[in-house]
């Protein structure tokens, strides 16, 4: 049984009162992952800008942002 199937099986046993909290938690995890991916992209963009600045000796402020 894979992880998704196990989660679905567990959800079947969760009381209705807790399902809203489970949904909130899943949404929180998705938002957290999206933020981490965005932060990772920002770091990669900054590294690229720094490499360009070293190669060219300068970089525009807009490129650096």
Secondary structure, DSSP 8 states (H G I E B T S, - for coil): --HHHHHHHHHHHS-HHHHHHHHHHHHHHHHHHHHHHHHHHHHHHHHHHHHHHHHHS---HHHH-
